[in-house]
Amino acid sequence: DESRQREKDACLWGVRCTDGDVVHEPSEAERDAFVARLLADTYPHRRVPAVLLRRDVPGGEWTESPLNS
């Protein structure tokens, strides 16, 4: 869906999970809150964050940062 892809491309913040999925977030604060919720979840089949992502321009390449930086 083009609309959904445009929304994802507009996000400058994200997180790549251990399953390979990238979750896009509109702000750094929302990304960090999402990661905190995932890390606090004790459900055994939960999504696990692997690396933090950011990009300088919408639709640009991701820059990775370790979770513990």
SVG drawing of the C-alpha trace seen along z (x, -y; Angstrom):
<svg xmlns="http://www.w3.org/2000/svg" viewBox="-2 -15 29 33">
<polyline fill="none" stroke="black" stroke-width="0.4" points="0.0,0.0 1.6,-3.3 0.2,-5.4 1.6,-3.0 5.0,-3.0 5.1,-6.8 4.4,-6.9 7.3,-4.5 9.6,-6.4 8.8,-9.6 10.0,-8.2 13.5,-9.1 13.6,-6.7 13.2,-2.9 14.4,0.3 15.4,3.5 14.3,6.5 16.0,9.9 13.4,11.3 14.6,8.9 11.6,6.6 12.1,2.9 9.6,0.9 9.3,-2.7 8.7,-5.5 8.0,-9.2 10.2,-10.4 13.2,-9.3 11.1,-9.5 8.5,-7.2 11.2,-4.7 12.8,-4.7 9.4,-4.1 8.7,-1.3 12.0,0.4 11.5,-0.1 8.0,1.6 9.6,4.5 12.4,5.0 9.9,4.9 7.6,7.5 7.9,10.9 5.8,12.8 8.0,15.6 7.2,15.0 7.7,11.3 9.5,9.2 13.1,8.5 14.9,5.2 18.3,5.8 19.6,2.3 18.4,-1.3 18.0,-3.0 18.0,-6.6 18.3,-8.3 19.0,-11.9 16.4,-12.2 13.0,-10.6 13.5,-7.3 17.3,-7.5 19.7,-4.8 19.5,-3.7 22.4,-4.3 22.5,-1.6 23.4,-2.2 23.7,0.5 20.9,0.7 23.3,0.1 24.9,-3.2"/>
</svg>
